[in-house]
Amino acid sequence: MLNVTLYPDAESIETNGGLTTEVEYVSLINSNTYGPPALVAPSSSPRDLHRAEPGETVLYINTNLVPAFTIQELED
């Protein structure tokens, strides 16, 4: 599980007023994304390839609209 905090503007970054949620996967997209977007997933090995399956939660972050975010892997 991943803990994600989105900072929609500079003020939210300065005041640590971001929006936080827990999801299973994060996918990074923008106007230049073609094909499957990058997927951030908890993994014990960087060589593990993960894909979201039906019923799992994916947060899509449009990097053109969200200036900053943090992703923290939570312990199982």
N, C-alpha and C positions, 0 to 999 in steps of 0.2 A: 504494500500500500504506500502511496505517495502523499505527502502533505504539500500542497501548492498554495503559495501566496501571490496574488496578482496585485501589482501597484499601477493603477490606471493613470496616475499623473504624478508630477514632481512633489506636490504637497503630501500625497499619501506616502511617498518614500521618506520624506523628512519626518513625518509624524508617526511612522510605522503603522499607518492606517490602511493597510492592504486588506484585500478580501481573501480569506483562507478557506480551503476546502480539502477533503481527502478523496482521492480517486485512485484507480488501479493503474491507469496509464495517462500520459500526457503526449499530445501530438502537436508539433510546431508547424504552423502553416503561415504563408504570406502570399502576396500577389504573384510571386515567382515560383510557387510550389506547383510542380507538375508530377503526376504519378503519385504513388503512396507517400504521404508526408512522413517526416521523421517521427519516431515513436520513442518516448522515454519510458522505460519500465524498470521496476526493481529487478535486479539480477545479481546472482552470485559470481557470474563470470561475464566479462565484456563480450565474449564470443557467443553467448546465448542469444538466440534470435527469438523475440517475443512478438506475438500478434494478439490483439484483443479478440476475444470470442464473444458470442452472444451472451448477454446478461452482465458483461463487465463494463465498468465505467471508464470512458475516455474523455478527457478534457482537451478540447482543441483550442490552442492559443494562437490568435492571429498576431504575429510579431510586428505587423505594421501598425496595430492599434494599441498594443500593450507595451509600454516602454520598458518595464522591468518586472521580473517575477523570480521567485525562488522555488526550488523543488528540493524537498528533503525526503529521503527514504525512511519510512518508519519501520521499527522492528516488528517481526511477525508475532 
